[in-house]
Amino acid sequence: MNLFRVFAAAGLVLAAGVASAGPITVTFEGVRPGTGNAGQYNWNSGGTTYAGLAYTPFGNGSASATHFVSFCIERTQTINGGTTYSDYTLSPYTGSTGTAFSLRSMWAEFRDDVDVGTDAEKAAKSTAFQHAVWSLIDPSYLPALTANESVYLTAYMNSANWNSGLANLGLMSSANSQDQLVAMLGAPQATPEPGMLALGLLIAPAVYLRRRWAKG
């Protein structure tokens, strides 16, 4: 199968002229902390360090210096714990309108806080953050959460709380496995001026299109 993406006005676009790194080889270690398949997706790139990727050596997965964390953006596909994948590409995830603006803003404001608190609080926050990502991508998505998780979800998705700019993110994309958002190195970018943002939203309503077809 071949995956073709149209990252249209939603701002789900790849930076023009920036080549993707791929294929990359990464091992999926599992989802933790979190609840079920909602939470922090833990990865390890083994003997290779990919430029620009924000590694978290003391994260909730392995203690390796090549450990990093992602959040899933594709619920229709799966990945398996303890499995090594060699078909992902890593590309910049940019955009300052629509869905990309929301994801990057929420990430910049709340991502660090997800790792703060007791183990139970971290699990609830990670779960809520993952469901918030899915909800921003698909507004029709209705997550089933505990009371504590719902409180975090509401806070995360309230755009009035997004005051920390736009996070630098990367897109791990695969034709056959769940796509992921990962943190890239660098401080958050400044939020666009309200006037320019409103103009961008008018010109480019949020659209996230995906087409798949078999190679001939």
C-alpha positions in Angstrom: 0.0 0.0 0.0 1.1 3.5 -0.7 0.0 6.4 1.6 -0.7 9.8 0.0 -1.6 12.8 2.3 -3.1 16.1 1.3 -2.1 18.3 4.2 -4.4 21.1 3.1 -5.7 24.3 4.8 -5.7 22.7 8.2 -2.0 23.5 8.4 -1.1 19.8 8.5 1.7 20.5 6.0 5.4 19.6 5.7 7.9 22.5 5.5 8.5 23.3 1.9 12.0 22.3 0.7 12.8 20.3 3.9 13.5 16.7 3.1 12.1 14.0 5.4 14.4 11.7 7.2 13.5 8.2 6.2 13.0 5.5 6.4 14.0 5.5 10.0 14.2 2.5 12.3 12.5 2.7 15.7 11.3 0.2 18.2 7.9 0.7 19.9 8.1 -0.2 23.6 4.5 0.3 24.6 2.0 3.0 25.9 2.8 4.2 29.4 1.8 6.1 31.4 -1.8 6.2 30.3 -4.9 4.0 30.1 -5.1 1.3 27.5 -3.9 2.5 24.2 -4.3 6.2 25.2 -1.2 7.8 26.6 2.5 8.3 25.9 3.8 6.1 23.1 7.4 5.1 24.0 10.0 4.5 21.4 13.7 3.8 21.0 15.9 4.4 18.0 18.6 2.0 19.2 22.1 2.8 17.9 20.9 5.7 15.7 20.2 9.3 16.8 18.0 11.2 14.4 18.8 14.9 14.0 16.3 17.3 15.5 14.3 14.7 17.4 13.8 15.5 21.1 15.0 12.5 23.0 13.9 11.9 26.6 16.5 9.6 28.2 14.7 9.6 31.6 11.2 9.1 30.2 8.6 6.5 31.2 9.9 3.9 28.8 13.6 2.7 28.7 16.3 4.8 30.2 18.3 4.8 27.0 19.5 8.1 25.5 17.7 7.1 22.3 14.3 6.9 24.0 11.6 9.3 22.9 7.9 9.8 23.3 5.1 10.4 20.8 1.3 10.7 20.7 -0.8 8.9 18.1 -2.7 10.8 15.4 -4.2 7.9 13.5 -6.7 5.7 15.3 -7.5 3.5 12.3 -4.1 1.7 12.3 -2.2 -0.2 14.9 1.3 -0.8 16.2 2.6 -3.6 18.5 4.7 -3.3 21.6 8.2 -4.7 21.4 8.2 -4.4 17.6 10.8 -2.7 15.4 9.6 -0.6 12.5 11.7 0.5 9.5 9.1 2.1 7.4 8.5 5.4 9.2 9.6 8.7 7.8 10.3 11.7 10.1 9.3 15.2 8.7 8.7 18.6 10.2 5.1 19.2 11.2 4.3 22.8 10.6 1.4 25.1 10.1 -0.2 28.0 12.0 -3.9 27.6 11.1 -6.6 25.1 11.7 -5.8 21.7 13.3 -2.0 22.2 13.2 -2.3 25.4 15.1 -4.5 23.8 17.8 -2.2 20.7 18.2 1.0 22.8 18.3 -0.6 25.3 20.7 -1.9 22.7 23.1 1.4 20.8 23.0 3.4 23.9 23.8 1.1 24.8 26.7 0.5 21.5 28.3 3.0 18.8 27.2 5.5 19.4 29.9 2.8 19.3 32.6 1.8 15.8 31.5 5.0 14.5 33.2 4.3 16.3 36.5 2.7 14.7 39.5 2.1 11.3 41.0 2.1 8.2 38.9 -1.7 8.3 38.9 -1.8 11.9 37.9 0.7 11.3 35.1 -1.4 8.4 33.8 -4.6 10.6 33.8 -2.9 13.5 32.2 -1.3 11.3 29.5 -4.6 9.7 28.8 -6.4 13.0 28.6 -3.7 14.5 26.4 -3.9 11.7 23.9 -7.7 11.9 23.7 -7.4 15.7 23.3 -5.1 15.1 20.3 -7.6 12.7 18.7 -10.5 15.1 19.5 -8.7 18.0 17.8 -8.0 15.9 14.7 -11.6 14.6 14.6 -14.2 16.9 16.3 -16.8 14.1 16.1 -14.7 11.8 18.3 -16.3 11.2 21.7 -13.8 9.8 24.2 -14.9 7.8 27.3 -12.9 9.1 30.3 -12.9 9.1 34.0 -13.9 12.2 35.9 -10.2 13.2 36.5 -9.3 12.6 32.9 -12.2 14.7 31.8 -11.0 17.6 33.9 -7.6 17.5 32.2 -9.2 17.1 28.8 -11.3 20.1 29.2 -8.4 22.2 30.3 -6.2 21.0 27.5 -8.7 21.7 24.8 -9.7 25.2 26.0 -8.0 27.4 23.5 -8.1 30.3 26.0 -5.4 28.5 27.9 -3.0 28.2 24.9 -0.6 31.0 25.6 2.9 29.5 25.1 3.3 29.7 21.3 3.6 26.9 18.8 5.5 23.7 19.7 8.1 22.4 17.3 6.8 19.0 16.2 7.7 16.3 13.9 5.5 13.8 12.0 6.4 10.1 12.0 4.5 8.8 9.1 4.0 5.2 7.8 1.8 3.7 5.2 1.0 0.7 7.3 1.3 1.8 10.9 -0.1 4.5 13.2 1.2 7.9 12.5 2.7 9.8 15.4 3.5 13.3 16.5 6.8 13.8 18.2 8.6 16.7 19.9 11.5 18.3 17.9 14.3 20.4 19.4 13.9 24.2 19.8 11.8 26.6 21.8 8.1 27.2 20.9 7.5 29.6 18.0 5.6 32.8 18.5 1.9 32.6 18.0 0.7 34.5 14.8 -0.9 37.9 15.2 -4.7 37.5 15.8 -5.5 39.4 12.5 -3.2 37.2 10.4 -4.5 34.1 12.1 -8.1 35.0 11.5 -7.3 35.7 7.8 -5.6 32.3 7.5 -8.6 30.6 9.0 -10.9 32.3 6.5 -8.7 31.4 3.6 -7.9 27.9 4.8 -10.6 26.1 6.7 -9.4 23.0 8.6 -9.2 20.0 6.3 -7.4 16.8 6.9 -7.7 14.5 3.9 -6.2 11.1 3.4 -6.2 8.9 0.3 -4.9 5.4 0.0 -4.6 3.4 -3.1 -2.7 0.2 -4.1 0.3 0.5 -6.3 -0.4 -0.7 -9.8 
